[in-house]
Amino acid sequence: MLSRQQEYEADRAAHRIVGTQAAGEGLQAIEVQARYLQEEFWPAVWRRAAGTPTPAAEQPYRVLREAMPASLVHAKASLWLADGLKRLADVDDTHPSLRDRLAFAELKPGVPSAAEVSAAEALLGSSLKDWIRRLDERWREDVARLWSERHRYANGQRHLIEELEKESATGAVDADDHLLWARAVRLLDGDAAGEAVLRRLVGERPDNLPGCYELGMLLIDEADAARSEEGAELLRRVAEAGNNPWAFSAAARRETWLERGERFDELKKWRELLKKRDAEATEAMQALHEFDDAAQHFEPAQLSRRVLRSLQDLLRGERAAGRAFVVGKSDAAAPDWRFCLVIVERAKGIGQPDAQSWWAELRERIELPCPFMVIDLAHPYWADKARKPLVEQMLAVPDAQVYAARR
């Protein structure tokens, strides 16, 4: 690919200008720091929205001036770099993979030390503090509305946590509710607090696959070898449990873990299972998202009232939502899958969101304990008269309606 070859030429120029070692260290620092920002820094910033209604006191870019160099000695830095080195370039990528770029530079991989003087300090000098202040001001302006929404959402999640903590004192809570509880705690209080709730779920219900999956994914990247091993074992259980919604993802994540640990004796056999789970998941998802076949099987979704309450709260903030229905869909290609359809009927009124994309926006904000898809009945596919009998079949499922807007 021409564009990828041009990137190699750009790297060659960088080697001449700043030196091969500095250029290679920069690439690896970017890999580590990008993961730090995504997994550690920004989640911690947004967790603080739970306790304050505005971001007035936040100065993230000022904090980053020290946090970015420190990220290179983070406990997970070597794991983040190892993951980056294993990632292959896709056929559509314009850039070569990190491993290929280091090989081109003839450098051995390794987490670099932080630069004594950052590029920002070198280029901006005494004006850097002013630029950071301006960035923080602009950021606070840009996120003010979203921060306020997150604060309101967090208040609801805190209420949910308190409610479930009280209920759990008298016995085990519903498995779906327990999963909501763990996710809410992770969002507001961090991974360690969420881990404790997940451990309780898995302890009470060892065969609860979503609980095992979420706990396994949380632990497998731990720097502590024993905790990482525990996470890998949980994912092994999920992957070996049969054709289920989490099996392929669990198998793929454990494959990466085996590669990182150079456990090549286990890899060959594991990849056979991964290939099988990949094929099963592909077939299942295709079948569950297919609506043109004559035989369609819909059934009650059997979601807990708290799960539905979360969905109802979200829909109340959507002026375009009129009625909403949730049904389950089953197919022979997905025998052990739990799959839901969230069907939204538009409210009457002007200023309706785009029918082509609104379903996807909702999909990102809805949280259910199982795979699901969102159907906007205003979408051209579903608004087609030819699909009216299918829509009627879905809406006729007992107890399907879960929401009706009050206008």
Secondary structure, DSSP 8 states (H G I E B T S, - for coil): -HHHHHHHHHHHHHHHHH-HHHHHHHHHHHHHHHHHIIIIIHHHHHHGGGT-SS-TT--HHHHHHHHHHHHTTSTTHHHHHHHHHH----TT-SS--HHHHHHHHT---------SS-HHHHHHGGGHHHHHHHHHHHHHHHHHHHHHHHHHHHHHHHHHHHHHHHHHTTS---HHHHHHHHHHHHHHH-HHHHHHHHHHHHHH-TT-HHHHHHHHHHHTT-SSHHHHHHHHHHHHHHHTT-S-TTHHHHHHHHHHHHHHTT-HHHHHHHHHHHHHHHHHHHHHHHHHT---SS--EEEE----HHHHHHHHHHHHT-TTEEEEEEEEEE-TT-TT---EEEEEEE-SSSS---TTTHHHHHHHH---SS-EEEEETTSHHHHSGGGHHHHHHHHTSTT-EEEE---
